[in-house]
Amino acid sequence: MKDLVYLSRAFVEFGPFTRKEILDFHKRGLLADTDYLRDEGSEAWVACAEWLAIVPMPAPKLVKKAVVKAPAKKAKKAA
């Protein structure tokens, strides 16, 4: 699977993780500037900031808001 990524921190290798997990780590502030990442099948370690700049970010999910209709007006009866 090509979407697997390895993380190196202080010369210790962790993983594999999915790209989605790595992006989640970044979003949660768990990645350090001194971390390095490499894609599965590659021997080249890339600085975390550089890897994040290259990897396409997933499109944000669109949230549909519920449409609330105004109550119908009652017709007045003629007397």
N, C-alpha and C positions, 0 to 999 in steps of 0.2 A: 504494500500500500504506500503510495507516494506522499500521502498527506501526514506522515509521521515525522516528528521533529524531536531531536535530542537537545537537552539543555546541559551546559557546562557551567558550573559555579565553583570557583576556587579549585579548579583542576579535578573536580569530581563530576562524572557524567550521570545524568538522570534521564529517564525516559525509556521507551518512547512515549510521546504525548501527541495528541492530534493537534492540528493547527488551531482548531477551535479552542482547545484547552489552553494553548500558549497565549492566544489573544485574550482569553478570559483572565489568565494570570496577569497580563499586562493591564487590563482594565481594572483589576483589583489592586494594582500596585505591588504585585509580588515579584516582578522582575527587576533586577538591579542593572545599573549601567555597566557593571563589570561582567555581566552574564554573556555567554556566547551560545549561539544556536546553530544547528546544522540539520539539514533535511536528510531523511533516510536515503542511503545510497550515495551520499556525498561525503567526502573526506574533509571538506573545507568548513571550518568554524567561522561564523560571521558574528560580529558584534551585535548585540540585541537590538540597538537602535537602528542599525543598518538593515537587519533582517526585517524589522517591523516596517521600515520604509519601503521595502521591496514587495512584501506580501500584500495582496489585495485584501482590503477590509470587507467583511460581509456588509451587505446593504442593511440599513436599519429596518426593523419590522414596522410596518404601518399598523397603527391601531385604529380600528373603526370605532367612532363614538356613536352611542345609541342616539337615535333621533327621537326626541320627545315631541309629540304633537300636542298642540294646545287643545283644550277641551272645546267641543263644538258649542256654539251659542244656541240657546233654546229660542225658538220662535215665539213671539208674543202672540197670545190668542186675542182675536178681536172680540169685543164685548157686544 
